[in-house]
Amino acid sequence: MSPQRQTSPARPAAARATSGAARRTRTPAVDTACAEAVDLAREAAEDTAAPGDVGEHLGVRAEADRVVTHYFACLDPAYRGWRWAVAVARASRARNVTVSECVLLPGDDALLAPPWVPWLERLRPGDLGPGDLLPTAPDDARLAPGFTQVDDSTDRAAPWELGLGRVRVLSREGRDEAAARWYDGVAGPRAPIAASAPAQCSTCGFFVPLAGELRQIFGVCANEYAPDDGRVVSADHGCGAHSEAVSLPAASEHNPPVIDELGYEIVPAVEDTASLDDEALGHS
């Protein structure tokens, strides 16, 4: 019988991946020629920066084989804590060192701008002005296609809630967010003016209920003398301009007037009778 050939077992895939990762994460050695090119790196930083903005040499760091970055202090008062980074390199078996790039990088204690926030996230109520456009995202959770709003909670007396003439209508999440915002705002029951009101808006003749599900809690004030005229108010909101607040305050009583018969003052004659009539009625 011929002897069987012995084969070495194959290494597991995990072991191969581990060895490959170890090779990829090898820390490169600092190239001597590149590390000694301090004057070359300083000259490149001075050519890029304004005169007098390049300070002392802060050190080097190996980026790859035969690639080193030199760091210099930045003396510009506007970039305190920043540093000039000049990358130099040389080809394999070459003696000449060349400059790859020169940039200004922030240090650990550098003053940086705050993180960028998208415009839609920075927007606040009241920021929209005349002529401004506020695009609504196609996947806005506050809106839903009109034909989907036909569940049991939809107001059957309001057929326009089905989206006739409108591509999208308020979704359930959009209604809940609006209701919570209005109810907790200045037109809700916890507003200071509502605490001293004679009655709630639900019993006021100027209260116009909204359509749909929101009519159970909210309406619009139609009293031109009320502070919430033309605004959405909750049914349990209130103010002093309630339609049934018909009792007038009692007139204050004063003591008899005292007439000074000893002194007098000269008052210029009034030629404009219209102005005299207005002042007599208490209008200035």
MOJO-V286963 format. One record per backbone hydrogen bond with DSSP energy under -1.0 kcal/mol. CO is the residue of the C=O (numbers start at 1). NH is the residue of the N-H. Records with the same first field share a line. If there is no record, write none. Layout:
# MOJO-V286963
CO: NH / NH
This chain:
# MOJO-V286963
12: 16
13: 17
14: 18
15: 19
16: 20
17: 21
18: 22
19: 23
20: 24
21: 25
23: 26
31: 35
32: 36
36: 38
37: 41
38: 42
39: 43
40: 44
41: 45
42: 46
43: 47
44: 48
45: 49
50: 53
53: 75
56: 73
59: 71
61: 69
64: 67
66: 90
67: 63 / 64
68: 88
69: 61
70: 86
71: 58
72: 84
73: 55
76: 79
79: 82
80: 111
81: 107
82: 74
83: 105
84: 72
85: 103
86: 70
87: 100 / 101
88: 68
89: 98
91: 94
98: 89
101: 87
103: 85
105: 83
107: 110
118: 122
119: 123
124: 127
129: 132
137: 140
140: 143
142: 171
144: 169
145: 148
146: 149
148: 150
151: 154
155: 158
158: 161
159: 162
160: 163
163: 166
167: 146
169: 144
171: 175
172: 176
173: 177
174: 178
175: 179
176: 180
177: 181
178: 182
179: 183
180: 184
185: 188
187: 234
188: 191
191: 195
200: 203
201: 204
204: 207
206: 222
208: 220
212: 215
213: 216
214: 217 / 218
217: 235
218: 210
219: 233
220: 208
221: 230
223: 226
226: 229
228: 231
231: 221
233: 219
234: 237
235: 202
237: 201
242: 245
244: 246
272: 276
273: 277
274: 278
275: 279
276: 280
277: 281
278: 283
279: 282
